[in-house]
Amino acid sequence: MRILRTTIGVVALIAIAVGLNFLVIRETLFTGPVVISLGIGIVAALLWALLHVALLAGAGTESAAAALKAIASSVFVLGICVMIYLFVRRADYSVDLTQEGRRDLAPQTIQVLESLTVPVGVTCVFVKSGEERVATSQDKTRRFLEQCSEYTDQLKIEIIDPAARPERIRELQLLGIEKSRVGTVLLKSEGRRRELPLSDIHARLEERDFTNALINVAQESPPIVYFLAGHGGRDLRDTDPETGGHQMLVLLAREGYGTKELLIDRDSPSIPEDCAVLIIMFTGGADGELRSYEIEALDRYIDDGGRVFIMTNVQYATENFSGREFMRPWLKNRFGINQNFDAAIHRVRDEPARVLLGPDFSRIGVFPNFKDDGKDFRGSFNRRHPITRLLDKEFYWNFIRTVTLDNPLPEGVTGWKLLRTTPDFWAETDIAAMLSGESPQTDPGEETGPLSVAVAAARRISDDPDGSKPEARIVVTGDADFTSNGEMIYAGNQDFILNSIAWLTEQEDLIAIRPMLKEQEPLVLTDREKRAVAWIASLGIVQLVIIFGILAAILRRRNA
Amino acid sequence: MKNILAVARREFGAFFSTPIGFVVIATFALIAGLTFTGSFLWYGLMTENPGNYGYAAVPDFEEQFLSPFMVTAATILMFIGPLITMRLIAEEHNAGTSELLFTHPLSDLDIVFGKYLAALGMLAVMVGVLIVHALIMYYFIAVEPAVLIFGLFAVFLMGAAFMALGLFVSALCRSQITAATLTFGVFFFLWIMGFFAQELPATSPVPADWPEEAAAAAESVYGFVRAFAQELPIDAHAKEMAKGIFQPLDIAYYVLVSAFFLFLTFRAIERRHWKGSA
């Protein structure tokens, strides 16, 4: 019996060793040699254990009985521990005790959730990243959505891994997900959808963005974006990469916005009541200037809390153009916004008018004479405004005019610079010379970078907080070419357009929703502080312990 | 209870009656301190230019530094823990004092819990070192209290599980070296399992050409093994706690591991009562 036990034990060891070798060579568990070898090894090991116990029992000694009792009780206790663990696991209870986790939903969000009458599917596509912070952010997003689902039965939350379910990704038509390091959240309801890409800045879903998107997908009719027509310029049905603007329509439709063209009637100028945002886009071939009756319609629209998105190219609106100006004075008078006759030009580059906008100046270049406190801007992007706060991608704009804000602004107006160039640009004012082919030169009085090239403003219309639209909003950019089909392939351009329209269509009371994640300040240590940290943490404590040890030894010797 | 405390006091004092206790704590303080210093200063450097390190903005301090540091500190215990537990019972056998200890009017309960308490005392001293690091962090950054407190608690719980396991191995061995080596081996196995568990695919790798019954059986076994492998790694639960997430499951894991190995320790030392041999 003992010989049999020993033989079986040896067979078990050899079989397991062979199985493990095959596993490493074949790199897969479920192949014949691996399964057979490991199977034989495990069966032989169990048989060895049984024979061992049988021999012990057969020996008939007290120690054998005690040993068996010890093994049995250990297995029993292990079973109890596993049962308790599985029981607690099944309860699946967890609480996020961080400030972010303890945060209550904003009243506006609760109101929107409780008033939902249609089902809304929320699909979280979480990219499996090796970064712990991304996994944590995805967990926080999941908890936030679970918190939202406590207020309504209409939210159907789904979490998917794009690598594990590519067919679902195709079904959802999430085209850019393969480029994302973090993931995206898609809201869908009765044919309307909004995609909220998770930014690399914070990698989690912001409550304000979610609530805004929820409002948009849950409402019966989609918000309509009107494009001002009648001035030539970009054809939105054209698919040409340089001249066409079809991709912009596709982008807006994908995000659940309706789009229409608007030709303002000269005799009774007005903007339709269902206009959520009016886009004025003066690109190549456009006449580049509004007409007086269009300004009249705009005035009434703004007085009603309207929302406008203006994009113009400088080369199509010069001081000598068609005589009388309407748009620039209107922008200045109503919002304190200046569309300047200049172009942002780089000092040394081969393409001096090509501007790279990005979240980190140190990745774009070295600017030894420029000191940025980082409080208002993250690279090119305003870190406080909803449009640019979470922009995390670099993108190019070409031949940009500067757009600035008056100081002070008109009464009732609040303004923000949204985008700025790097410090190595200057604002060339001799546009005519540039357009005729002359090389730009720095002249006295011309502004140097960073140059403001896009701004946003809000004008208070009514002091009644329960009024339907207490403020008018506007976004003005110094370039319109970034809306061409060719430039719209850049995710940064898409994000900027969608964020601008989201802010323009947003309900004002969502402003009050605080950001979920606190803005982390950089940890700046002086050399002295660094040395203090290093000394205390690495040497100070160690030396203290050693001193205590020496003192203890001395005291022991004395007592002895 | 009085006896348990008496044993604990004696054991705890024994750690410091020779240089071993001071050496263990100093070693832990040095390793944890160097880790803290390097990570903390690197975090500061990184936040000055996050773009150079692949970040679009300054990453959150708790997520990027504090949580990983706490888990790392607990993992350092994997190396230091055996030095504490190896002498708890194995040394008694080695020095020949086990007969004296076990014939003394002390129950097995007093002995095991007393020695375990002493080990926890050493653990508490090491957590005290981490509290100094926490105070440094608190001085420079507004740290989330929940993450800080839970992080330290996670280190303590993980360490307590290590101590219970180490005490059991020490009870099995007659040599301190054997006890320390085996303890480290078991710790390391429990820790490394986490890396393998992450690599196991969610879907079963059973070949499509297998018969249906065999495939179903294989998938069941694979599912069980995968679930087991993902639950067992000893640092997995500490990671969640160190993020400020309170889950009874994580606390239950460490308490149950500690309780189970303390039970096994009882079984191990009661071998002396067994008469005769097989």
Interface residues (C-beta under 8 A of the other chain):
Chain A: T28 L29 F30 T31 V35 L55 L56 A59 T61 E62 S63 A64 A66 A67 A70 S73 S74 V77 L78 C81 I84 Y85 V88 R89 A91 D92 Y93 S94 V95 D96 L97 T98 Q99 G101 E132 R133 T136 S137 D139 D161 A164 S199 D200 I201 H202 P359 D360 S362 R363 R378 G379 R383 D392 L517 K518 Q520 E521 P522 L523 V524 L525 E529 K530 V533 A534 I536 A537 S538 L539 I541 V542 V545 I546 F548 G549 A552 A553 R556
Chain B: F16 S17 P19 F22 V23 I25 A26 A29 L30 G33 L34 F36 T37 F40 L41 Y43 G44 T47 E48 N49 P50 G51 N52 Y55 A56 A57 V58 P59 D60 F61 E62 E63 Q64 S67 P68 V129 V132 H133 I136 F140 I141 E144 A146 V147 F150 A202 T203 P205 V206 P207 W210 A218 Y222 E231 K239 E240 K243 G244 I245 F246 Q247 P248 L249 A252 Y253 L256 V257 A259 F260 F263 L264 R267 E270 R271 H273 W274 K275 G276 S277 A278
